[in-house]
Amino acid sequence: MREDFVSKALWVVQVLLAALFVFAGVVKLMMPVEELVKEVGMPGWFIRFISIAELLGGLGLLLPAMLRIKPTLTPLAAAGLVVIMIGAVALSFPKGPAAWVMPLVVGILAAFVAYGRWRVAPILPKGASW
């Protein structure tokens, strides 16, 4: 029963995080690089890299688990997104709590998915059984 609740909670968080990261990645990829550089203050190539990583990480939160093809990629995608959120917190920390609280919460949720899908409620590949 507990594992069923945790699994459902993980799915809810995975879907929400996937929507957030796919949206963020696509928006950054569609914006002009000059505007992003002005806003964020990092090199354009790095912002593009982060955008692609967010997009792929968001897809990685859902697709391997839903399709049950290489579902071990889901906690890896979540762990990669934790790293991105650590960077986001570090960069936004000097701007005050209003700037870094949201990336911190998102990072904690991504860590919940990484740990939960790795240890608590892993998803088995197609055809596998306990």
C-alpha positions in Angstrom: 0.0 0.0 0.0 2.8 2.4 1.0 4.7 1.7 -2.2 1.5 2.2 -4.3 1.1 5.7 -2.8 4.7 6.5 -3.3 4.6 5.3 -6.9 1.5 7.5 -7.6 3.1 10.5 -5.9 6.3 9.9 -8.0 4.2 9.9 -11.2 2.5 13.1 -10.3 5.8 14.8 -9.5 7.4 13.4 -12.7 4.6 14.7 -14.9 4.7 18.2 -13.3 8.5 18.4 -13.5 8.5 17.1 -17.1 6.1 19.8 -18.1 8.1 22.4 -16.3 11.5 21.4 -17.8 10.2 20.8 -21.3 8.5 24.2 -21.3 11.6 25.9 -19.9 13.8 24.2 -22.4 11.6 25.0 -25.4 11.1 28.7 -24.4 14.9 29.2 -23.9 15.6 27.6 -27.3 13.0 29.8 -29.0 14.2 33.1 -27.5 17.0 35.0 -29.2 20.4 34.2 -27.7 21.2 37.9 -27.2 18.2 38.4 -25.1 19.0 35.4 -22.9 22.6 36.5 -22.5 21.4 40.0 -21.4 18.9 38.5 -18.9 21.0 35.6 -17.5 24.6 36.9 -17.9 26.1 33.7 -19.1 27.5 32.8 -22.5 25.0 32.0 -25.2 26.4 28.5 -25.9 26.0 27.6 -22.3 22.4 28.8 -22.1 21.7 26.7 -25.2 23.3 23.7 -23.6 21.3 24.1 -20.4 18.1 24.5 -22.6 18.7 21.3 -24.4 19.6 19.5 -21.1 16.3 20.7 -19.6 14.3 19.6 -22.6 16.0 16.2 -22.7 15.8 15.8 -18.9 12.1 16.6 -18.9 11.5 14.0 -21.6 13.7 11.6 -19.7 11.5 11.9 -16.6 8.6 10.4 -18.5 9.4 8.5 -21.6 11.6 5.7 -20.3 9.2 5.1 -17.4 6.0 5.3 -19.4 7.3 3.1 -22.3 9.2 0.8 -19.9 12.1 0.9 -22.2 15.3 1.5 -20.3 13.4 2.8 -17.3 16.7 3.2 -15.4 17.2 6.3 -17.4 14.4 8.1 -15.5 16.3 8.4 -12.2 19.4 9.4 -14.1 17.4 12.2 -15.9 16.1 13.3 -12.5 19.6 13.3 -11.1 20.9 15.4 -14.0 18.1 17.9 -13.4 19.1 18.1 -9.7 22.6 19.2 -10.9 21.0 21.9 -13.1 18.9 23.1 -10.2 21.9 23.3 -7.9 23.5 25.6 -10.5 20.3 27.6 -10.7 20.2 28.1 -6.9 23.9 29.0 -6.8 23.5 31.6 -9.6 20.3 33.1 -8.2 21.4 33.1 -4.5 22.9 36.6 -4.6 19.5 38.0 -5.8 17.8 37.0 -2.6 15.2 34.3 -1.5 12.6 35.3 -4.1 15.0 34.2 -6.8 16.4 31.0 -5.4 13.5 29.4 -3.5 11.8 28.1 -6.6 14.9 26.4 -8.1 15.5 24.9 -4.7 12.0 23.4 -4.4 12.2 22.1 -8.0 15.6 20.5 -7.2 14.3 18.8 -4.1 11.4 17.4 -6.1 13.8 16.1 -8.8 15.9 14.5 -6.0 12.7 12.9 -4.7 12.1 11.4 -8.2 15.7 10.3 -8.6 15.8 8.5 -5.2 12.2 7.2 -5.5 12.6 5.7 -8.9 16.0 4.3 -8.1 15.4 2.8 -4.6 11.7 3.0 -3.4 9.5 2.4 -6.5 11.6 1.5 -9.5 9.9 0.8 -12.8 10.7 -2.5 -14.4 11.5 -2.9 -18.1 8.9 -4.6 -20.3 8.8 -8.3 -19.7 10.7 -8.2 -16.4 9.2 -9.3 -13.1 10.2 -9.4 -9.4 
